[in-house]
Amino acid sequence: PPFQNRGVASEAVRRVLEKARVERRFGLLNAFPTVTNGRSNRICGKAGFTNLGEQDFTYAGRRLHCNRWRIELWPGAEMEDARG
């Protein structure tokens, strides 16, 4: 709680995306916050992810109802990712 609403998570996401773009190891990144996690969903939107809709996702043996967010890290990355 003492670190909430101070932009720490948003800044962390921004830095991870920046590093991923520089390293070019990943073309597309996905995030799966639960639909009820408003703060995480707002961070995804603010960071430039596109909401692809709701889906069920299993994590650590638990079934979660999530929003699927995706971001293309550089132009053409989606096509590159499709080729494998």
FINUFI-409857 format. One record per residue (C-alpha): residue number from 1; residue in one letter; x negated, y negated, z. Coordinates in nm, 3 decimals. Layout:
<r><num>NUM</num><residuo>a</residuo><x>X</x><y>Y</y><z>Z</z></r>
...
***
This chain:
<r><num>1</num><residuo>p</residuo><x>0.000</x><y>0.000</y><z>0.000</z></r>
<r><num>2</num><residuo>p</residuo><x>-0.268</x><y>-0.263</y><z>0.069</z></r>
<r><num>3</num><residuo>f</residuo><x>-0.387</x><y>-0.233</y><z>-0.293</z></r>
<r><num>4</num><residuo>q</residuo><x>-0.045</x><y>-0.231</y><z>-0.461</z></r>
<r><num>5</num><residuo>n</residuo><x>0.064</x><y>-0.522</y><z>-0.680</z></r>
<r><num>6</num><residuo>r</residuo><x>-0.293</x><y>-0.647</y><z>-0.718</z></r>
<r><num>7</num><residuo>g</residuo><x>-0.358</x><y>-0.515</y><z>-1.070</z></r>
<r><num>8</num><residuo>v</residuo><x>-0.607</x><y>-0.249</y><z>-0.962</z></r>
<r><num>9</num><residuo>a</residuo><x>-0.440</x><y>0.037</y><z>-1.154</z></r>
<r><num>10</num><residuo>s</residuo><x>-0.385</x><y>-0.179</y><z>-1.464</z></r>
<r><num>11</num><residuo>e</residuo><x>-0.751</x><y>-0.281</y><z>-1.463</z></r>
<r><num>12</num><residuo>a</residuo><x>-0.860</x><y>0.082</y><z>-1.422</z></r>
<r><num>13</num><residuo>v</residuo><x>-0.650</x><y>0.189</y><z>-1.721</z></r>
<r><num>14</num><residuo>r</residuo><x>-0.787</x><y>-0.100</y><z>-1.927</z></r>
<r><num>15</num><residuo>r</residuo><x>-1.145</x><y>0.005</y><z>-1.846</z></r>
<r><num>16</num><residuo>v</residuo><x>-1.082</x><y>0.371</y><z>-1.926</z></r>
<r><num>17</num><residuo>l</residuo><x>-0.930</x><y>0.277</y><z>-2.262</z></r>
<r><num>18</num><residuo>e</residuo><x>-1.224</x><y>0.046</y><z>-2.336</z></r>
<r><num>19</num><residuo>k</residuo><x>-1.474</x><y>0.322</y><z>-2.255</z></r>
<r><num>20</num><residuo>a</residuo><x>-1.281</x><y>0.576</y><z>-2.463</z></r>
<r><num>21</num><residuo>r</residuo><x>-1.280</x><y>0.338</y><z>-2.762</z></r>
<r><num>22</num><residuo>v</residuo><x>-1.656</x><y>0.283</y><z>-2.737</z></r>
<r><num>23</num><residuo>e</residuo><x>-1.735</x><y>0.654</y><z>-2.703</z></r>
<r><num>24</num><residuo>r</residuo><x>-1.489</x><y>0.754</y><z>-2.982</z></r>
<r><num>25</num><residuo>r</residuo><x>-1.450</x><y>1.099</y><z>-2.830</z></r>
<r><num>26</num><residuo>f</residuo><x>-1.072</x><y>1.077</y><z>-2.835</z></r>
<r><num>27</num><residuo>g</residuo><x>-0.852</x><y>0.924</y><z>-3.101</z></r>
<r><num>28</num><residuo>l</residuo><x>-0.522</x><y>0.951</y><z>-2.916</z></r>
<r><num>29</num><residuo>l</residuo><x>-0.449</x><y>0.952</y><z>-2.545</z></r>
<r><num>30</num><residuo>n</residuo><x>-0.126</x><y>1.060</y><z>-2.379</z></r>
<r><num>31</num><residuo>a</residuo><x>0.014</x><y>0.975</y><z>-2.038</z></r>
<r><num>32</num><residuo>f</residuo><x>0.303</x><y>1.152</y><z>-1.866</z></r>
<r><num>33</num><residuo>p</residuo><x>0.437</x><y>0.953</y><z>-1.569</z></r>
<r><num>34</num><residuo>t</residuo><x>0.770</x><y>1.074</y><z>-1.432</z></r>
<r><num>35</num><residuo>v</residuo><x>1.069</x><y>0.876</y><z>-1.556</z></r>
<r><num>36</num><residuo>t</residuo><x>1.133</x><y>0.756</y><z>-1.200</z></r>
<r><num>37</num><residuo>n</residuo><x>0.780</x><y>0.615</y><z>-1.157</z></r>
<r><num>38</num><residuo>g</residuo><x>0.853</x><y>0.261</y><z>-1.271</z></r>
<r><num>39</num><residuo>r</residuo><x>0.511</x><y>0.120</y><z>-1.183</z></r>
<r><num>40</num><residuo>s</residuo><x>0.318</x><y>0.380</y><z>-1.383</z></r>
<r><num>41</num><residuo>n</residuo><x>0.554</x><y>0.340</y><z>-1.678</z></r>
<r><num>42</num><residuo>r</residuo><x>0.502</x><y>-0.039</y><z>-1.670</z></r>
<r><num>43</num><residuo>i</residuo><x>0.124</x><y>0.007</y><z>-1.661</z></r>
<r><num>44</num><residuo>c</residuo><x>0.144</x><y>0.227</y><z>-1.971</z></r>
<r><num>45</num><residuo>g</residuo><x>0.352</x><y>-0.030</y><z>-2.157</z></r>
<r><num>46</num><residuo>k</residuo><x>0.128</x><y>-0.316</y><z>-2.049</z></r>
<r><num>47</num><residuo>a</residuo><x>-0.182</x><y>-0.125</y><z>-2.164</z></r>
<r><num>48</num><residuo>g</residuo><x>-0.043</x><y>-0.084</y><z>-2.516</z></r>
<r><num>49</num><residuo>f</residuo><x>0.086</x><y>0.273</y><z>-2.502</z></r>
<r><num>50</num><residuo>t</residuo><x>0.398</x><y>0.359</y><z>-2.705</z></r>
<r><num>51</num><residuo>n</residuo><x>0.681</x><y>0.538</y><z>-2.525</z></r>
<r><num>52</num><residuo>l</residuo><x>0.768</x><y>0.848</y><z>-2.730</z></r>
<r><num>53</num><residuo>g</residuo><x>1.061</x><y>0.941</y><z>-2.506</z></r>
<r><num>54</num><residuo>e</residuo><x>1.140</x><y>1.175</y><z>-2.223</z></r>
<r><num>55</num><residuo>q</residuo><x>1.025</x><y>1.534</y><z>-2.197</z></r>
<r><num>56</num><residuo>d</residuo><x>0.967</x><y>1.799</y><z>-1.937</z></r>
<r><num>57</num><residuo>f</residuo><x>0.605</x><y>1.856</y><z>-1.846</z></r>
<r><num>58</num><residuo>t</residuo><x>0.448</x><y>2.116</y><z>-1.619</z></r>
<r><num>59</num><residuo>y</residuo><x>0.166</x><y>2.002</y><z>-1.393</z></r>
<r><num>60</num><residuo>a</residuo><x>0.009</x><y>2.201</y><z>-1.108</z></r>
<r><num>61</num><residuo>g</residuo><x>0.289</x><y>2.455</y><z>-1.133</z></r>
<r><num>62</num><residuo>r</residuo><x>0.563</x><y>2.190</y><z>-1.097</z></r>
<r><num>63</num><residuo>r</residuo><x>0.810</x><y>2.097</y><z>-1.370</z></r>
<r><num>64</num><residuo>l</residuo><x>0.837</x><y>1.719</y><z>-1.404</z></r>
<r><num>65</num><residuo>h</residuo><x>1.072</x><y>1.506</y><z>-1.613</z></r>
<r><num>66</num><residuo>c</residuo><x>0.839</x><y>1.250</y><z>-1.771</z></r>
<r><num>67</num><residuo>n</residuo><x>0.808</x><y>0.977</y><z>-2.025</z></r>
<r><num>68</num><residuo>r</residuo><x>0.549</x><y>1.062</y><z>-2.289</z></r>
<r><num>69</num><residuo>w</residuo><x>0.333</x><y>0.762</y><z>-2.366</z></r>
<r><num>70</num><residuo>r</residuo><x>0.066</x><y>0.764</y><z>-2.638</z></r>
<r><num>71</num><residuo>i</residuo><x>-0.198</x><y>0.519</y><z>-2.753</z></r>
<r><num>72</num><residuo>e</residuo><x>-0.409</x><y>0.524</y><z>-3.070</z></r>
<r><num>73</num><residuo>l</residuo><x>-0.758</x><y>0.412</y><z>-2.971</z></r>
<r><num>74</num><residuo>w</residuo><x>-0.868</x><y>0.291</y><z>-3.314</z></r>
<r><num>75</num><residuo>p</residuo><x>-0.699</x><y>0.246</y><z>-3.654</z></r>
<r><num>76</num><residuo>g</residuo><x>-0.657</x><y>0.579</y><z>-3.828</z></r>
<r><num>77</num><residuo>a</residuo><x>-0.716</x><y>0.783</y><z>-3.512</z></r>
<r><num>78</num><residuo>e</residuo><x>-0.375</x><y>0.949</y><z>-3.546</z></r>
<r><num>79</num><residuo>m</residuo><x>-0.465</x><y>1.083</y><z>-3.891</z></r>
<r><num>80</num><residuo>e</residuo><x>-0.805</x><y>1.199</y><z>-3.766</z></r>
<r><num>81</num><residuo>d</residuo><x>-0.641</x><y>1.379</y><z>-3.474</z></r>
<r><num>82</num><residuo>a</residuo><x>-0.395</x><y>1.556</y><z>-3.706</z></r>
<r><num>83</num><residuo>r</residuo><x>-0.683</x><y>1.700</y><z>-3.909</z></r>
<r><num>84</num><residuo>g</residuo><x>-0.834</x><y>1.849</y><z>-3.592</z></r>
***
